[in-house]
Amino acid sequence: KEIRLMEHVLETATEGDPESVCNAIETFGLKIAGSKGWLKVAAGDKAKVLVTAARSASNLLLEIGTYCGQSAIRLAATRRAKVV
């Protein structure tokens, strides 16, 4: 499943665009993996909560225990103007 996810992201996401990568991961989870299992990522409302919390957090963020990196990408995207 993870290899198919990587292939889907490489085929559909725009290089250098974190939102595009996250959308590709979510699309895979909803449309492709859903028929053959599940993909545990923070999508939809959970993603909104994550981004809101990250934007109001201090200058430091720490991601512990990532599965495919989708949450880490969202966290890093909130810090685009800073060093990641």
Summary of the structure (lengths in Angstrom):
residues: 84
radius of gyration: 13.1
end to end distance: 28.3
largest distance: 39.6
contacts: 206
relative contact order: 0.16
helix: 58%
strand: 0%
